[in-house]
Amino acid sequence: VLRGLDYSVLDVKATRWHDDHNAFKNGMKDLEVMMTNVINTAFEGARTVIAGVELLEAFGSIAHREAIKRAVEKKTAELY
């Protein structure tokens, strides 16, 4: 993402950096919401405890951001 910018991110006079950074943060937030929706939808389809545990393992292994970790932890509490 940073390589595609036509200015240096270290240039203190480049005010567009704030706009680009906010766009990036908003995009990350949108992706977190989408991933949380995927997690919730996947668990709606899990009909057995084994299926739920398998989903916890799958989503737990890719949960690096706090919002995703919280969603997985919530589903863990619901499952057990």
N, C-alpha and C positions, 0 to 999 in steps of 0.2 A: 504494500500500500504506500509506504513512504517513498519508494523508488519512483512511483508514478507522479509525484509532485514536481511542479516546475519551479520550485523555490527550495531553499535550504530550511530545514526545520530548526536550525540553529540561528537563523537570521531573526534578531529581535524586532526588526522593522516589518517583518512579514506577518501582517495581521490576519491573513487568511488561514493561518495555522489553527487558530481557535475554531473557526468554522469547520475546518476539516476534522479536527479532533472531536468536536461535538457530533458531527455526522458519523464518525467511527463509533463513538460511544452509543449513539442511538441505534446504530446497526447491530452492535453487540447485544444491546438490550432486547431488540426485536428477535434476535436469534435465541436468546435465553428464553423468551416467552414461547417461541415456537417449539423449542426443545422440551420445555415443561409441558406443553400441550401434547407432544408426542408421548412423553412418559405417562401422563394421565390416561391418554387413549389406549396405550398398550396395556395398562393395568386393568382397564375396563374389560378388555378381552380375555384376561387371564382367569380361567375357570377353576384352576387347582392351585394348591399351595406350591407345588413343584414348579408350575409355570410362573408363579409370582417370584419365587426364589431365583429362577433363571433370569427373569427380567431385572431383578435387583443386581445380580452379578453383571449382566450386560451393561446396564446403565451406570452402575457403580464404577465400572472400569473406565468410563469416559467422562465421569463427573469431575471436572477440574474447577469450574467456576462456582462461586458460592451459591448462586441461585439454583443451579442444577444439583449441587450437593444437598441443599435443603429439600428439594423436591424428592430426591431419592431417599433421604432420611425420613421424610413424611410417609412415603410409601412403605418403608421398612417398618415404621411404627404401626401402620394400618395392617400390614400383613401379619405381624406377630402380635 
